[in-house]
Amino acid sequence: QVAAISELLRRAGRRVDPHADRLEGDDWLRFLDAGLPSPAFLQGPGALLRDGAFRPEVDPAEVAALRDVARRRFLDWMRHA
């Protein structure tokens, strides 16, 4: 699920910046946080994007929290793109 969320955000990010999908690590998380009232990716549930897709197991509550912030970011980008 984490990998799918990441991929969806990367595709959506290209609507904001055509090179967004090339960002990595904290640069990517800072991009996701840009314009938000408080960081949700660099410091918050979205930080799971750093390594969550590579973990053998991820706490379902962490995935749910990531899903919530990712959904809000995605919808915000789609409304303003």
N, C-alpha and C positions, 0 to 999 in steps of 0.2 A: 504494500500500500504506500509506503514511504517513497519508493522509487516512482510509482505512478503519479503521486502528488508532485514530486519534483519535476517530472517530465511535463506535466500539465502547466506548472508555473513557468518553466523555461519557454514553452511555446507561447504562453500568454505574454511573457516578458519581452519577446521579440516585437510585440505590437507597440511597446513603450520605447524600446531601443533595439534596433536590428542586431546588435552585437551582444545583447544581454545573455544569450544562451552560452556564450563563451566564458562568462565570468565563473570563477571558482572560489570555493572556501568562503572566507569572511567577506570578500568582495561581492560575491553573489548574495550573501545574507544582508549586507548593507544596501545593495540594490533593492532587495525585497522590502526593506524597511523604509526606503526613501519615501517621504511624504506622509508617513504614518505618525499619529500623535505620540506614540511611544513604541520603542523597538519590540517587535514580536518575533523576529527571526534571529538577529544577532544575539539578543538576550531575551529568551522567552521560549515558548513551545515550538516555534519555528526552527530553533537551533538543532532540532532533531534531523534536519536536512543535511547537516554536516556529515553524519555517519550512520544514520538510522537505516539506510538501505543496505548497509554492509554488515549489520549486526545479525547474528543468528536468530535472536528473539528481541522483540520490542514490546514494551508494556503497552497494552491496548489503550490505556488512558492517555499515554503520551501521543499515540497515533491520533486519537480523537481530538486532542488539543491542537495538534498540528493541522489536522483537517479543518478545524474551525478557523484558525488564522489564515490558512492558505485559501480557503473559500472566500473569506472577506477580501483578501488581496486580489484574487482572481476577479471577483465581481467588480471591485473598484476599478481595476484596469479595463475591464470590458465596457464599463459605463463611460469611461473617459478616453478611450482609445479612438 
